[in-house]
């Protein structure tokens, strides 16, 4: 049986109902209890019921007693009810009767992600991306309303028979935060790819704990199983790395929308929270389109410490090897967006643009595209940051010259330090590698519409996206602010280890 909502580190119970409730009882003169599903470790019990007024199935989550002990549950339900989104479970009512309290919510015919992975094994990259996109979209909607979910894990992610992915059971406590939600998204992704839950440390869990190396460090999904693409492996591990800053849920959703091929999940099952021990063969149902993030391809992934180097799944090197499940239905081929591919840039296709300077930092520019993070190009040291009072230099650029105009999927810039501000710009042509030529480039290049300025709290990897409709041949990463030098806090400097350009 599935228990939803007790958290990834606690085991629930399918014991008898508490508080003397029985099938046929009617609560609030409206909600008739039809079937007891389970009790969870938080002291709640879940029932399948019927709203006798509207004649629709509902799920009832009850807590005994009510009053102060149920305040958190009711508060979270009331707040969540104000957010309507196709990937959030609908909350209909919240009632406190003193001796008990209960929340009435939408009943979903489907299965919990936790049980789905347990039954079918880890997901392939496309399926994991599709589910993660839906859950991130739900979290983004909550964050936009000013609410954090506080309970993102495989037990609260439900996959309906019609393909809909739904996030349920929001909570409000001292540990609830937007950052914890985004970390939770990383945990859900890790679970889908490996079948293990990445707890902060090894210990007892209702889910299998993430595998660890001899030092106790969580191992990456690619080390657990073959076929996990590099871009997805990097994304998951960066979301789980407590030392790295996080993208917002909105930004993460936008990038996942670009990667999501729109795979639909057609599943059998008996309900939201409980399913037969030996379910019958599911009957296929027509999939319903899943809501895509508005303007997803037009938004940049503001990656604060997030290495999101997307590798083309059709490049052949790292395609998922998991066999497709018979309960999975892919979207029609014509609806899938073309997968990006990485350009192999040469050293003569990049150079430094420094209209106010001695150009002594330009000689190592080929290191930017040599495919090695162990080499780098570094700026000179500066006593004043770019744009500071008394600093003549407003910034400097890295020019990228493609052989022909291309539709740009993303530009990733891997830096040595956090705290750099930059924009992606584009221009009509190259210019001579002189001060005058650099001044022409600075005057004629303009910010790409969807490029984002990364502030002082940015991470060490930046990923820029374009609108994927305009071809560009000449691009420039314009650095407008430097971080304090890690070796000399009184001066400013940064190194760029690698630039990766992906095209459609």
N, C-alpha and C positions, 0 to 999 in steps of 0.2 A: 504494500500500500504506500501511497505517496503522502507525505506530510509536507505542507507548504508553509513556510514562514518562520520555522523555529530557528533559523540561522544555520550556517554551514558547520558550526562546531558543536552542535547539540543534537542528540538523537531524540526523536519523538516517540509516541506510543499510540498504538491502535486499540487502546483499552476501551472498556465500556464507557458510555456517556456519563458525565458528571452532573450533579445537581438535580437528579431525579427526572431528567427530561426523557421523553419517549417518542417514538414515531407516532405521528398524529397530533401531537401537541401544537397549538397555535399561539404564536407570540405576537403581541401588540395587535391582537384581533385581526391579523392579516397574514402572517408568515407561518405556514404549516410545515412541520418537520417531516421529511420523507425518508431520510437515511442518514445515520451517523457515519461520518467518514473517518475521522481520527481525532486524537488528542495530541497536542504538541507540548514540547518541553516548557513552553512559556505559560502553561496553565490554561490554554484555550482549547476549545473543541470546535470542530468544523462539521457542519451538517449540509446536506443537500436538502433544499426545501422548495416550496412553491408560494409565490405571491398570489393569494386567492382573489385579490382585487383585480390585478392586471393579468392574472392567469399566465404567469411566466416563471420559469425555473430560476432559483436564486441560490447563492451560497450564503450560509450564516456562520459567522465566526463569533463564538460566545466565550465570555470570561466570567467566572464565578469567584468571589463576589464582584459586584460593580463598584461604583463609587471611585475612590482615589486609586485603587489598584488597577482600574480599567481606564484611567484618564489618558494615558499615553496612547492606547489603542484607539480610543474614540477621537482624540485630537488629530491623530494621523489620518484617520478615515475621513473626518470632516474636511481637512485641508485637501486631501487627495480628491475628494468629490468635486472640487471646484475646477479641476483640470480634466478636460475631455480630450482624449487622444486615442487613436485606433490601437496603439500598442500599450495602453494603460487599462487595467481592469476597471470597469465601471463600478462606482460605489453609490448605492441607492439610499442608504439610511444608516443612522447610528443612534442607538437607544440605550439609555442607562436607567434600569429599573431598581437600582440600589442593591438588591440581592444578586443581580446578574446584569451584565451589559452585553450588547451584541451589535455587530456590524452586518448589514445586508449588502451584498455585492453581486455583481454579475457572475453567472454560472458559465463556465467554459467547458465545452466538450473537447477534451484533448488530454494531454499528459504533461507532466512537469519535465523540464529539461534534465533534471537530475536523473529521473527514471529512464528517460529516453536514451541518454548516453550509457547508462548501466545496461540497458537491454540491447542496444545496437552497436555499442562501441564508440570510440572517438569519431568526431565529424571530419570530413575533408575540408579543405580550405574554403571552398565556395559556400558550403552549407554553414560553416562557422561564421563566415563574414556576413552572410545574410541574416542570421539570427542576431549576431552582435549589433548589426546596424539597427535592427528593429528595437532592441533593448536600449541602445544608446539614444535613439530617437525619443523613446519614452522618458528616459532620464533627462534629456535636454528640455523636453516640454515642462517637466516638473521644475527644473532649475530656472527656467524662464519665468515661472510663476512665483519664484522666491522660495520654493520648497525643495529640500533634499529628500531622497527616498529613504536612505538609511538601512536598507535591507536587500541589497542587490547580490543575489547568489543563485545557484542553479535550482534551488527549491522554490524560488519565487518567480521564475521564468516559466511560463506555460506556453505550450505549442498546441494550438487548436487543430481539430480535424480538417478545418478548411484552410489551413496554412497560416493563420494569423498567429503572431507571436505577441504575448501579453506579459507585462510586468505587474505583479500583484504585491499586496501586503506591505505597504509603506510603514515605516516606524519613525518615531521621534524620540530621541534620547540624547544624552550628553555626547555620544560618539557620532551623531549624525552630522554629515557635512557633504558639500558638493565634492570635495576632494576624495572622501571615502567612497562616494558613489562611483567616481571614475576609476579608482583603484578596483572597486568591485567589478566593473566592466572588464578590467584586465583579468581578474580572477575567473569570471565566467568564460572568457575566451580561452584561458589556459585549460579549464575543465573540459570545454568542448573538444579541444585538440588532443588532450592527453587522458581524460577520464579521471584526473586527480585535481584536488582543490589545493591551491597554493597558500596554505596558512603562513602567517608571519614566522612561525617556528614549528618544529615538529611536535606532534602531540595527538591526543585522542580527537577523533572527528567522526561525524556521521558520514562524511565523504572520505574516500581514500586521500591521504595526505600527499602533497606533491613530492616527487622524488628529489633526493638531495645527494650532493657529492660528499666526499670524505670530510669536507670542512663544514658540512651542514648547509651549504648554499643551494638554493633551489636551482635545479637544472632546467635548461630551456626546452621547450616542446620538441625541437629538432633532435635533442639528445634522448628523448623518450621514445619517439617514433619517427620513422622515415616519412618523407613526403610533405613536410610542413614547409611552405615557401619562406624564404628569408625575410621578406617584408612583413609577414604575419608574425613570425617568430620574434623579430625585433620589436614590433609594436607591443606584443603581449609582455615581453620582459621589461620594456621601458615603462609601461603602465604599472607594473608591479614593483619597480625600483623606487624605494622610498627616498633615495638620494636625489632623484630627478623631479623637476617641476612637471606639472601635468597640463595637458591641453584642457580646455573646457569641454563639457559634454557636447555643446553645440558644434564646436570645431571638429571634434572627433566624429560626430554624426555626419558632417558634411564630407569628410574624407572617405568614410565608409560608404557613403552613397555613391561615390565615384568607383569604388571597388566592388560594390555589390552587384552581382550578375542577375539578381532578381529570382534566385532559386526559390521554389515554393515547397513547403513541407506538408505532405498529406499524410495524416496520421490517424490510426484508429485509437479507441479508448472509450472509457465509460464515464469520464467526468473530469472536473477540475483537479480534484484532490485524491481520488481513489480510483484504482483501475484493477480489473480482474487479474488474479494471479496467472492465469493462462488465457490471455485475451484471444478472442476469435480473430480469424483473418480479416483485416480491415477492408472495408469497401471503399474503393477510390472515390474521391469527391473532386468536384471542379475547384481549382484554386482561385482565390480572390486576390487581386493585385494588392501588394503591400505598399503603404504610403511611403514614397520616397521623400527625402529632405528637400525642401524648396530651394532651388538654386544650388544643389549640392556641388555640382562640378564647378560652380563659379566662386566658391569660397575657398580661401587658402587654409591649409592645415597649420594653425599656429602652434607649432610643436615646441613646447617648453620642455626640452630634454627628451623629446620623443624621436627616436630614429625610425623614420617611416620611409625607408628606401624601397619603393614598390618595384618588385621584379615581375616581369611579364609571365603570367602563368602558362602562356602558350609558347614560351621560348624553348621549352623542352628540357631544361636543366633540372627544374625542381617542381614538376607537376605533382599534385596530390596523387597518392597511390591507393588510397582507401577505395574499396569497392562500393559503388553506389547502393544505397539501401532500397529495397523494393517499395518503401513507403515514401520515397522522395521523388518529386516530379520537377524537372527543370523547366525554366521558362523557355518559350520558343526561341530558337536561335536568333531570329531577326531582332528580338528585343534586347539582346545582350550587347552592352557597350564594348567597343574594341579595347583589348587589353593594351596597356602601355608597354613600350620597349625602351631599353636603356641605350642611349647613343654612346658609342665608343669614341670619345673625343681625343684628339691629338694635342700634343703640347703647343703646337703653333696655332691652335684655335682659341687660346686664352692669353690675355695679357692684362697688365695693370694699367688703370687709368688714374693718373695723378697730376691734375692740372696745376697744382700748387705744391711743388716738392722737388726733391733732387733725384727721384726715380731710382734710388739705390736699392729699393726693395723689390724691383721687378724681375730680377734675374732668376728667382726660384719659381716663377709662375707655372712652368710645366708640371711642377709637383701637384698642382691642383687637380689634375686629371690623369694621374699615373696609376690609379687603382689601388693605391697604398695609403692607409691611414697613418703609417709610420713616418711618412714624409709630409712636408707641409710648406706652405708659403706664409711668411709672417710680415706684418706691418713693421715699420720702424717704431721706436719708442717715442712717445710724446709726453711732454710735461703737462700739457693741457689737452683736454678732450676736444674732439671735433665740435665746432660750433660754440665753444666756450668764449667768453668775453676775452678779447685779446688774441684769440686763435684765428689766424687767417684761413686755415684750411677747414672747409665745411665737411669734408669727407673724402673718400677715395673709392674707386670702383674696380671690379673684376669684369672685363669684357669677355663675352663668350661668342665666338663667331662660328655659326653653323655653315655647312657647305651649301645649303639651300634652305629656303623657308620651310618651316615645319610647324605642325600643330603641337604645341607644348602641353604635355600632361602635368609635369611637375619639375621643379628644380630643387634639388636638395643640397644644402651647404653644411658640411660638417666642420665645426669649429673646435678650437682647443679649450675655450673657456666660455662660461655663461656671461650674459650681460651685454651682448652686442645688439645694436639696432641696425636694420638694413631694409632695403626695398628691392624688389625686382623691377628693372626698367627695360625698355625696348626702344630701339631707334631705327632709322631708315637705312643707315649705311655705316661702314667702318670709316676710320680716318687715320692719317699717318701717326706713327708712334712717336709723337713729339708733344711738347707742352701745348703748342697751338692745336694739334690734332685732338689732344685730350680735352681741351677747352671746348672744341666743337662738339665732341661726344656729350659732354656734360650739358651743353646748351640745347642739344637736339633730342636727347633721350628723355622719355617720359615714363612715369610709373605705369606698370601694367595694371589694368583696372582692378583685378582681383588680388593683387599682391598686397601683403600686409606688412606694416612696420612692426618689428619686434622690439619691445621695450627692454628696460634694464633687467627685468626679471625673466627674460627669455632663457631658453635652455641652450645647450651647446650644439644642437642640430636644428636647422631651419628648413622648412619645406614650403616652397611657394607653388601655387597653382594658378593657371590662367583660365580664361573662359572657354578654352578648347574649341573655339570657332575661328580665331584669327591666327594665321601662320606668322611666325617670327623667324628671322635669321640672325639678328644681332641683339643680344641680351646683355644686361649688365647688372651685377649685384652691387648696389651702391651702399657702402657702409657709412652710416652717419653718426655712429657713436661706438666707442671702444670701451671694453671693460678695464678695470685696473689690472696691471700686469701681475701675474701670480708670483713673480720673482721679485718685483719691486712695486710695492703698493703706491709709491709716490708718482708712478708714471703709468701710461696707458698703452696697451698693445694687445693684439690678438693674432692667432694663427688660424689658417684655413687648411684643413687636412685633405679634404676631397670635395669635389663638386660633381654631382650626378644629374644628368639631364635625361628626362624620359619624354618620349614623343608618342603620339597616336599612330 
